[in-house]
Amino acid sequence: MKYVRLGSSGTLVSQLALGTWHLPGSNRYSSDGVEKVDESEFQRIFKKAYDAGINFFDTANIYHGRVEKNEDHIDHIGNSERILGKAIKGYERESLVIATKVRGPVSKFINGEGLSRKHIMWQIKESLQRLGLEYVDLYQIHWSDSLTPHEETARVLSHIVDLDMARYIGESNHSAEDIVDFMNISEKLNLHHFVTMQEPYNILQRGIEKDKIPVAKKYGMGILAYVPLAQGVLTGKYVSGPEKGSRSSYYPEIIDFHQKNQKKIDALINFAKEKDITGGQLAIAWLIKKSQIEGIPIIPLLGITKEKYLEENLKALEVNLTDSDMREIDRMVL
């Protein structure tokens, strides 16, 4: 395993991170129809990841581990944090880098969501309790909140670092303009600033290259690339339709995305076969090569539901794409 800086910080994290948005399913359901997570399987995946050198794990206060289409399920909020908290028990705390997020709805209270001081101070305590930790390494704002002034959010995030409840802060899913505004506020007021951005990024979804990667390079921010496999599309596994229990079975738009990009996906899968690797390995290796090209840490955030998928993805670290390979991939998809 190779290690890179956590954005502009001096903390080192594994080149691959493990996410907890979509966890292994158990085929068992709660009374309100939510599939329960197979926690034993996740603990096996966690151990295998840790033993392979992965030290970076990401979650969020609103994740419940299994995706349900068009459902709120407030009662299951924080489930992924609790499950991750159980998994990390028995491991040396300082060997782990744990990240979580705040913003989304966690209750039906009027202040049950957002980026206000009230909500964030409430939720950092809730997240730490669920994780069983005294602090998180990275605390991220999950998406924007038009009601709360940026200065209020920036001040409370910096305060949380000063209170030793978080080591660093980061953003996710904000516009480039908003990120710059936050950075300017932090500089002006001498506050702790974002060290990372978490954004959707993969071979087919490259919107951040236009505006957010330049911002990341300007401020030395690392990029946590979520949906690095385009939610499984880049593996080619949806050629025959949705896979039972996969995200595509909840989100038909994933299949729509696959169908719209069918020719590109076929070309990428054939390119991968020529190199004797899988489509998933190609997608991860592409992100690692992009990190080298851009000169900033770009860390694929893996969503793993089976041990065999983790084993496959880890082998991507052995793939070395050339500049010529990258140009050929661009010709296929751009």
KAJOQUI-V435652 format. One line per field, one symbol per residue. ss: DSSP state (H for helix, E for strand, L for the rest). phi: phi as a letter, one per 30 degrees, with the letter a starting at -180 (. if undefined). burial: 1 if it has 9 or more other C-alpha atoms within 8 Angstrom, else 0. A space follows every 10 residues. Layout:
BEGIN
ss: ???
phi: ???
burial: ???
END
This chain:
BEGIN
ss: LLEEELLLLL LEEELEEEEL LLLLEEEEEL LLLLEEELHH HHHHHHHHHH HLLLLEEELL LLLLLLLLLL LLLHHHLLHH HHHHHHHHLL LLHHHLEEEE EELLLLLLLL LLLLLLHHHH HHHHHHHHHH HLLLLEEEEE ELLLLLLLLH HHHHHHHHHH HHLLLEEEEE EELLLHHHHH HHHHHHHHHL LLLEEEEEEE LLLLLLLHHH HHHHHHHHHL LEEEEELLLL LLHHHLLLLL LLLLLLHHHH LHHHHHHHHH LHHHHHHHHH HHHHLLLLHH HHHHHHHHHH HHHHLLLEEE EELLLLHHHH HHHHHHHHLL LLHHHHHHHH HHHL
phi: .cbbddiddc dcbddbbccb dbcedcicbd dciddddddd dddddedddd ddjdbcbcba dcdcjbdbdh bchedcdidd ddddeddddj cdeddcbcbb bblddbacdd cdajbdeedd dddddddddd dibdacdbcc cdadbddcee dddddddddd dddicbdbba bbicdedddd ddddddddch cdcdcbbcbd aaeccbeddd bddeddddci ddccdchdch hjeddidcec jdceiddddc cddddddddd cedddedddd ddddcibcdd dddddddddd ddddibdbcd cdcccbeddd eddddddcdc dcddedddde ddcc
burial: 0001111100 0011111111 1111100010 0001111100 1111110111 0001111111 1111111000 0000001111 1111101000 0000011111 1111110000 0111111011 1011001101 1010111111 1111000101 0111111101 1000111111 1111010011 1110111000 1111111111 1110000100 1111111001 1111111111 1111111100 0110001111 1001100100 0001111110 0110001111 1111111111 1100011111 1111111011 0110111010 1000010010 0100
END
